[in-house]
Every structure is written in C-alpha cells, then in structure tokens.
Amino acid sequence: MSEVISAANAEHYTWGEVCDGWHLVRAAGLSVIEERMPAGSKEQRHWHQRARQFFYVLEGELTMAFDDRTVTLPPRHGIEIAPEIPHQARNSSDAETRFLVISQPPSHGDRLS
C-alpha cells in the first residue's frame, strides 16, 4: 500500500548550494520532485538525453530559459520539456519559488551540459 508523502517526510537533497529538492516519487520509470529555489537562484543550463520533463509551479514564479525564448510561469502553470532541449530554470523574482519536476524516465544520470 502506498504511503502519504510530502516534503515533510520525503528524501531531501540540496543542489546548487542554496536550492532544495524532495523526492516525492522515485521509481524506475518515473520521478516526481518538489523543488525550492530562493530568490535570484538558477540551475546550470543543461539537457537530458532520454528524460521528458514537466515543470509545474506551486508558489512564486519560475523562469525557464531556452535557446530561442524565455518563459515565466506563475503559480498553477507548467511547461513540458522534451528530451534533448537545452534549458535552464531560474528564479528571477525577489521571492522563493516552489515547483514540481516530473520526469519520465527519471532524469538523474541523464543530464548533459
């Protein structure tokens, strides 16, 4: 039977020195992570060879930068990123942002710069 999960009891990790992630689902074919980015933080630009991802904003706003455009997502909005598309998540606002990253298959070990 499945257990109820949240950031309060999920496996936690830090990335980019100031950002947090919580593994809500960590399975062979699917990853769901809640992430927190403080104001002004960003990840390294990268792409995934196999993983298709969906970013969904819970609180604050998230800016996604691509080769040809930049998109800012407010709460309750998301964007799908296909494999092999270079992207960078940024929090360009003055407030913390929280969002879900859903990856199929999981993106860990699939990231290229």
FENLIN-V113975 format. One record per residue. PSI is psi in whole degrees, -180 to 180 (* if undefined). Layout:
# FENLIN-V113975
PSI
PSI
This chain:
# FENLIN-V113975
139
148
150
134
147
177
-23
-28
4
159
127
148
161
152
155
24
-29
-2
156
151
146
123
104
-37
127
84
168
-36
-1
140
132
120
134
131
152
128
122
163
136
1
161
159
167
139
136
-178
167
138
-42
-32
132
132
153
121
129
119
129
-46
148
-155
151
131
128
124
131
178
-42
-4
167
134
131
125
122
176
144
27
151
173
138
139
118
160
151
13
114
137
163
125
136
147
93
0
-180
15
157
150
147
138
164
142
115
123
136
116
173
145
-13
129
2
7
130
147
*
